Amino acid sequence: MGFRGTVFPIVFGGILILFGFGFYHRYNLIVNTKEQQQRKEYNIQKALEFRRAVQEKLDEEISKP
């Protein structure tokens, strides 16, 4: 057996495992950045809605005699 029987499969398997971890990590980063972008847009939208509501209340208070 020798090299091909023991060392080669172990090295090859280790390389495959490292590639798997690398691709998984990269995919995870892509998914996380997309989720963060969506969350950021949602937060901005909510902040704008809140600001608009506050502005309307202020306008009502100012227009009262």
N, CA, C and O of each residue as an XYZ file, in Angstrom:
260
protein
N       0.847     -1.193      0.000
C       0.000      0.000      0.000
C       0.889      1.253      0.000
O       1.064      1.891     -1.038
N       1.440      1.596      1.151
C       2.373      2.709      1.232
C       1.713      4.057      1.018
O       0.695      4.373      1.633
N       2.312      4.851      0.131
C       1.883      6.244     -0.065
C       0.443      6.329     -0.554
O      -0.359      7.089     -0.012
N       0.118      5.542     -1.587
C      -1.223      5.645     -2.157
C      -2.296      5.102     -1.226
O      -3.454      5.509     -1.317
N      -1.934      4.202     -0.345
C      -2.941      3.575      0.501
C      -3.312      4.384      1.720
O      -4.466      4.353      2.148
N      -2.360      5.116      2.298
C      -2.647      5.790      3.565
C      -2.481      7.301      3.474
O      -3.397      8.048      3.817
N      -1.320      7.752      3.012
C      -1.027      9.188      3.047
C      -1.875      9.943      2.035
O      -2.444     10.985      2.359
N      -1.965      9.429      0.814
C      -2.678     10.150     -0.243
C      -4.148     10.413      0.107
O      -4.602     11.549     -0.035
N      -4.907      9.408      0.559
C      -6.314      9.687      0.891
C      -6.468     10.690      2.027
O      -7.377     11.521      2.011
N      -5.576     10.608      3.013
C      -5.672     11.538      4.143
C      -5.424     12.967      3.663
O      -6.173     13.879      4.012
N      -4.372     13.165      2.862
C      -4.055     14.507      2.358
C      -5.177     15.005      1.458
O      -5.623     16.145      1.584
N      -5.634     14.143      0.544
C      -6.688     14.533     -0.393
C      -7.976     14.882      0.357
O      -8.638     15.866      0.029
N      -8.327     14.081      1.355
C      -9.518     14.359      2.154
C      -9.396     15.671      2.907
O     -10.356     16.436      3.000
N      -8.202     15.927      3.447
C      -7.993     17.196      4.149
C      -8.163     18.386      3.234
O      -8.756     19.396      3.613
N      -7.633     18.261      2.009
C      -7.778     19.354      1.039
C      -9.252     19.560      0.701
O      -9.719     20.697      0.640
N      -9.987     18.472      0.483
C     -11.421     18.593      0.180
C     -12.175     19.259      1.327
O     -13.045     20.101      1.100
N     -11.840     18.878      2.556
C     -12.510     19.473      3.720
C     -12.219     20.975      3.778
O     -13.119     21.773      4.040
N     -10.953     21.361      3.532
C     -10.611     22.788      3.552
C     -11.373     23.550      2.474
O     -11.877     24.644      2.726
N     -11.459     22.971      1.260
C     -12.230     23.622      0.198
C     -13.692     23.772      0.615
O     -14.312     24.810      0.380
N     -14.232     22.727      1.233
C     -15.625     22.791      1.674
C     -15.846     23.907      2.676
O     -16.802     24.675      2.560
N     -14.961     23.998      3.665
C     -15.080     25.079      4.639
C     -14.960     26.442      3.969
O     -15.693     27.371      4.307
N     -14.037     26.561      3.021
C     -13.843     27.839      2.335
C     -15.087     28.281      1.591
O     -15.518     29.429      1.699
N     -15.668     27.345      0.823
C     -16.865     27.705      0.058
C     -18.034     28.013      0.982
O     -18.801     28.942      0.731
N     -18.170     27.233      2.054
C     -19.255     27.474      3.004
C     -19.108     28.860      3.631
O     -20.081     29.605      3.745
N     -17.876     29.196      4.037
C     -17.628     30.492      4.668
C     -17.945     31.631      3.700
O     -18.566     32.625      4.078
N     -17.510     31.473      2.445
C     -17.749     32.517      1.452
C     -19.243     32.690      1.205
O     -19.734     33.818      1.156
N     -19.972     31.581      1.049
C     -21.419     31.652      0.842
C     -22.096     32.317      2.033
O     -23.000     33.136      1.867
N     -21.650     31.954      3.242
C     -22.220     32.529      4.457
C     -22.012     34.042      4.491
O     -22.917     34.789      4.864
N     -20.816     34.490      4.099
C     -20.549     35.927      4.083
C     -21.470     36.632      3.098
O     -21.996     37.704      3.394
N     -21.669     36.023      1.908
C     -22.542     36.644      0.908
C     -23.960     36.771      1.460
O     -24.586     37.824      1.341
N     -24.467     35.688      2.068
C     -25.825     35.709      2.617
C     -25.928     36.746      3.727
O     -26.902     37.496      3.782
N     -24.927     36.796      4.618
C     -24.967     37.745      5.726
C     -24.978     39.181      5.227
O     -25.721     40.006      5.759
N     -24.163     39.505      4.207
C     -24.135     40.882      3.723
C     -25.467     41.252      3.086
O     -25.914     42.392      3.217
N     -26.115     40.302      2.394
C     -27.434     40.593      1.819
C     -28.445     40.866      2.923
O     -29.238     41.803      2.824
N     -28.420     40.047      3.978
C     -29.358     40.251      5.084
C     -29.094     41.586      5.777
O     -30.032     42.300      6.132
N     -27.818     41.923      5.969
C     -27.492     43.200      6.603
C     -27.982     44.364      5.748
O     -28.490     45.351      6.279
N     -27.832     44.254      4.418
C     -28.286     45.317      3.526
C     -29.805     45.476      3.630
O     -30.309     46.596      3.718
N     -30.530     44.357      3.620
C     -31.988     44.429      3.740
C     -32.391     45.034      5.083
O     -33.316     45.844      5.150
N     -31.698     44.640      6.149
C     -32.017     45.175      7.471
C     -31.757     46.675      7.512
O     -32.535     47.433      8.091
N     -30.651     47.099      6.888
C     -30.316     48.520      6.868
C     -31.393     49.319      6.126
O     -31.829     50.372      6.590
N     -31.817     48.795      4.955
C     -32.857     49.480      4.190
C     -34.157     49.551      4.985
O     -34.839     50.575      4.976
N     -34.500     48.460      5.673
C     -35.720     48.437      6.483
C     -35.635     49.480      7.598
O     -36.596     50.208      7.847
N     -34.477     49.549      8.271
C     -34.311     50.520      9.357
C     -34.414     51.945      8.837
O     -35.022     52.799      9.481
N     -33.822     52.206      7.674
C     -33.902     53.548      7.088
C     -35.351     53.893      6.776
O     -35.801     55.007      7.045
N     -36.085     52.930      6.203
C     -37.490     53.154      5.866
C     -38.297     53.475      7.122
O     -39.100     54.408      7.126
N     -38.081     52.697      8.192
C     -38.809     52.937      9.439
C     -38.457     54.312     10.017
O     -39.330     55.018     10.522
N     -37.193     54.683      9.943
C     -36.774     55.986     10.469
C     -37.440     57.112      9.690
O     -37.872     58.105     10.275
N     -37.525     56.961      8.369
C     -38.173     57.995      7.559
C     -39.662     58.089      7.881
O     -40.210     59.189      7.951
N     -40.325     56.943      8.078
C     -41.742     56.969      8.441
C     -41.932     57.668      9.785
O     -42.847     58.475      9.945
N     -41.070     57.358     10.748
C     -41.167     57.978     12.066
C     -40.957     59.489     11.966
O     -41.677     60.274     12.583
N     -39.957     59.876     11.178
C     -39.656     61.297     11.021
C     -40.832     62.030     10.379
O     -41.172     63.147     10.769
N     -41.453     61.375      9.378
C     -42.602     61.976      8.704
C     -43.759     62.150      9.690
O     -44.430     63.182      9.685
N     -43.991     61.145     10.534
C     -45.076     61.230     11.512
C     -44.813     62.356     12.509
O     -45.723     63.114     12.844
N     -43.584     62.466     12.980
C     -43.237     63.540     13.915
C     -43.429     64.895     13.250
O     -43.944     65.827     13.869
N     -43.015     65.008     11.990
C     -43.157     66.276     11.276
C     -44.634     66.648     11.133
O     -44.996     67.815     11.288
N     -45.489     65.662     10.838
C     -46.921     65.948     10.723
C     -47.480     66.427     12.057
O     -48.265     67.375     12.092
N     -47.084     65.782     13.157
C     -47.550     66.217     14.479
C     -47.102     67.647     14.766
O     -47.874     68.460     15.274
N     -45.848     67.943     14.435
C     -45.348     69.296     14.668
C     -46.126     70.308     13.835
O     -46.471     71.386     14.318
N     -46.399     69.956     12.585
C     -47.161     70.865     11.726
C     -48.559     71.098     12.295
O     -49.065     72.220     12.257
N     -49.190     70.035     12.827
C     -50.511     70.197     13.439
C     -50.428     71.127     14.644
O     -51.268     72.011     14.810
N     -49.414     70.928     15.482
C     -49.268     71.759     16.682
C     -49.026     73.219     16.308
O     -49.552     74.128     16.949
N     -48.225     73.433     15.266
C     -47.908     74.803     14.861
C     -49.135     75.482     14.266
O     -49.356     76.671     14.496
N     -49.941     74.732     13.495
C     -51.079     75.348     12.804
C     -52.239     75.644     13.751
O     -53.149     76.391     13.391
N     -52.222     75.067     14.966
C     -53.292     75.367     15.919
C     -53.183     76.829     16.353
O     -52.087     77.356     16.543
N     -54.340     77.471     16.504
C     -54.291     78.888     16.932
C     -53.897     79.041     18.401
O     -53.813     80.161     18.905
